[in-house]
Amino acid sequence: MSDGSYTGFGDKALPFLKALGFHQNREWFHDNKAMFEEHLNEPRGRLIDDLAGRLAQKKIPLTCARKTSTFRINRDVRFAKAKHPYNTHVSAVVTRSGTKKDQGLLYFHVSPDDSFLSVGFYAMEPDELRAFREAIVSRKSQLDAALKPLLDAGFVFDQEDSLKRTPRGFEAVTDPETVALLRLRHLTLSRRFSSGRLKGTALLEDLVDLAEAAQPFLSFGWRVIDPVRAARDEQTH
């Protein structure tokens, strides 16, 4: 339950995260946990609460909740090469179910050096990625129209893990723009934002605007990777 409406992250939010990068130990974090809660965790929770309400009000089929949408500040270091125990950012996802494992998402990431918003389909299953690639080829003009609001808003495709060669089965495709999309492993787009957006309600408004701009692209992807669920969801909204 929120103690109030979102009014921005605290003044010490970014300085705390920067200091945490230097003090990667549990003693320091414990001593400064109150600052984390006041300037980062509680504001993030209020942002999520207010965003969920705004999305429901606009009948946008996305939602979020403090318990299921946020990522922990503690890192899972069991299989990581780097063993530092804390993330130096805070983040959360917005999906149809409000959980992290649902495809077709919005994501916000707050850090001292690289704050950004993202949208799209990340780490799809092989059959989902294959279906998406087939749709890129067969419905390119429809995809272009769905992407236009995001591209016009300054979002660009992420190149993380992208292939150097065209994936098997699509070798006959020659259009450079289509080939570039086929080589992507994640169909996500991102846009950086300045620390000034953390003040007031700017980030909340940015996320609402993103949710609206993203609807054509998310709807396109949902119909591609899970047409049965997409059809059911469209009937209920």
C-alpha positions in Angstrom: 0.0 0.0 0.0 1.4 3.4 -1.0 1.9 6.1 1.6 1.2 8.7 -1.0 1.5 9.7 -4.6 4.7 9.7 -6.6 6.5 13.0 -6.5 9.9 11.9 -7.8 13.0 10.1 -6.5 14.9 11.5 -3.6 17.7 14.0 -4.0 20.1 11.3 -2.6 19.0 8.6 -5.0 21.8 8.8 -7.5 24.5 9.7 -4.9 23.5 6.6 -2.9 23.8 4.3 -6.0 27.1 5.8 -6.9 28.4 5.3 -3.3 27.1 1.8 -3.3 29.4 1.0 -6.3 32.3 1.9 -4.0 31.0 0.2 -0.9 30.0 -3.2 -2.0 29.6 -4.7 1.4 26.7 -5.6 3.6 27.8 -3.5 6.6 27.8 -0.3 4.6 24.4 -1.1 3.0 22.9 -2.0 6.4 24.1 1.3 7.8 22.6 3.3 4.9 19.5 1.2 4.3 17.2 4.0 5.5 18.6 6.2 2.8 17.9 3.5 0.2 14.3 3.1 1.4 13.5 6.8 1.5 15.2 8.0 -1.7 14.9 5.0 -4.0 12.8 2.1 -2.9 9.7 3.9 -1.6 9.7 6.4 -4.5 9.9 3.5 -6.9 7.0 1.8 -5.2 4.9 5.0 -5.4 5.8 5.3 -9.1 4.6 1.7 -9.7 1.4 2.2 -7.7 0.5 5.4 -9.6 1.5 4.0 -13.0 -0.7 0.9 -12.5 -3.6 3.3 -11.7 -3.0 5.4 -14.7 -2.7 2.4 -17.1 -6.0 1.0 -15.7 -7.7 4.4 -16.1 -6.6 4.5 -19.8 -7.6 0.9 -20.3 -4.0 0.0 -21.5 -3.5 -3.8 -21.1 -0.3 -3.4 -18.9 0.1 -3.3 -15.2 2.7 -3.5 -12.4 2.9 -4.1 -8.7 5.6 -3.5 -6.1 5.9 -7.1 -5.2 6.0 -8.7 -8.6 7.5 -6.0 -10.9 10.6 -4.7 -9.1 14.1 -6.1 -9.2 16.0 -6.6 -5.9 19.0 -4.4 -5.1 20.7 -7.7 -4.0 22.5 -9.5 -6.8 22.2 -13.2 -7.4 25.9 -14.1 -7.4 25.7 -17.9 -7.5 26.7 -18.2 -11.1 28.1 -14.7 -11.7 31.8 -14.1 -12.3 31.6 -10.8 -10.5 30.7 -11.4 -6.9 29.8 -7.9 -5.7 26.6 -8.3 -3.7 24.5 -5.3 -4.8 23.2 -3.8 -8.1 24.0 -0.1 -8.6 20.7 0.6 -10.2 17.0 0.2 -9.4 14.5 -1.0 -12.0 11.1 -2.5 -12.7 9.0 -4.0 -15.5 5.5 -3.4 -16.6 3.7 -6.3 -18.4 0.2 -7.7 -19.1 0.3 -9.8 -15.9 2.5 -7.4 -13.8 5.1 -10.2 -13.5 8.7 -10.4 -14.8 8.3 -13.5 -16.9 5.6 -12.1 -19.2 6.6 -11.2 -22.7 5.9 -7.8 -24.1 7.1 -5.3 -21.5 8.0 -1.8 -20.5 11.1 -1.4 -18.4 12.7 1.5 -16.5 16.3 1.6 -15.2 17.6 4.2 -12.9 21.4 4.5 -12.4 24.0 7.3 -11.9 25.5 6.9 -15.4 22.9 5.2 -17.6 19.2 5.7 -16.9 16.8 4.5 -19.7 13.4 3.3 -20.7 12.9 0.1 -22.8 10.0 -1.6 -24.5 9.5 -4.8 -26.4 10.2 -8.5 -26.3 13.3 -9.7 -24.4 14.8 -13.2 -24.3 12.1 -14.9 -26.2 11.8 -18.7 -26.4 13.2 -20.1 -29.7 9.8 -20.7 -31.2 8.6 -17.2 -30.2 11.7 -15.7 -31.8 11.2 -17.7 -35.0 7.6 -16.7 -35.2 8.6 -13.0 -34.7 11.2 -13.3 -37.5 8.7 -14.8 -39.8 6.3 -11.9 -39.1 9.1 -9.4 -39.7 9.4 -10.8 -43.3 5.7 -11.4 -44.1 4.2 -8.3 -42.4 7.0 -5.8 -42.7 4.7 -2.8 -43.6 2.4 -3.6 -40.6 5.4 -3.8 -38.3 6.8 -0.5 -39.7 3.5 1.2 -38.9 3.5 -0.3 -35.4 7.0 0.9 -34.7 6.5 4.4 -36.0 5.2 6.0 -32.7 8.3 4.6 -30.8 10.8 5.6 -33.4 9.3 9.1 -33.6 9.7 9.3 -29.8 13.4 8.7 -30.1 13.5 5.0 -29.2 16.1 2.8 -31.1 16.6 -1.0 -31.3 19.0 -2.6 -28.9 21.8 -4.5 -30.5 22.6 -6.7 -27.4 23.5 -10.2 -28.5 22.6 -9.5 -32.1 23.9 -11.9 -34.8 26.6 -11.2 -37.3 24.9 -13.4 -39.9 21.4 -13.7 -41.0 19.6 -16.6 -39.1 19.1 -19.9 -40.8 16.1 -20.0 -43.0 16.1 -16.3 -43.9 19.2 -16.3 -46.1 17.1 -15.3 -49.1 16.1 -11.9 -47.5 18.1 -9.1 -49.1 16.5 -5.9 -47.8 19.1 -4.4 -45.5 16.5 -3.0 -43.0 14.7 -6.3 -42.8 18.0 -8.2 -42.4 19.1 -5.9 -39.6 15.8 -6.8 -37.7 16.2 -10.5 -38.4 19.7 -10.5 -36.7 18.3 -9.1 -33.5 18.1 -11.6 -30.6 15.8 -9.2 -28.6 13.1 -7.1 -30.2 13.5 -4.3 -27.7 13.9 -0.5 -28.2 15.4 1.9 -25.6 15.8 5.6 -24.9 18.1 7.2 -22.4 16.9 9.9 -20.0 18.6 12.5 -17.9 18.6 12.7 -14.1 16.2 15.7 -14.4 13.4 13.2 -15.3 13.7 11.8 -11.7 12.3 15.0 -10.2 8.6 15.6 -9.9 6.3 13.3 -11.9 8.3 13.5 -15.2 9.2 9.8 -15.2 5.6 8.8 -14.5 4.4 10.9 -17.4 7.2 9.4 -19.6 6.1 5.9 -18.8 2.4 6.6 -19.5 3.4 8.2 -22.8 5.6 5.2 -23.6 2.8 2.7 -22.8 0.5 4.5 -25.2 3.1 4.8 -28.0 4.1 1.1 -27.5 0.6 -0.4 -27.9 0.7 -1.0 -31.6 4.1 -2.7 -31.4 3.3 -4.8 -28.3 -0.1 -5.8 -29.8 1.7 -6.9 -33.0 4.2 -9.0 -31.0 1.5 -10.5 -28.8 -0.5 -11.7 -31.8 2.7 -13.2 -33.3 4.1 -15.1 -30.3 0.8 -16.1 -28.6 -2.2 -15.5 -30.9 -4.7 -17.4 -28.7 -4.0 -15.4 -25.6 -3.8 -12.1 -27.6 -7.3 -12.8 -29.0 -8.7 -13.5 -25.5 -7.1 -10.4 -24.0 -8.4 -8.2 -26.8 -11.9 -9.4 -26.1 -11.6 -8.6 -22.4 -10.3 -5.1 -23.1 
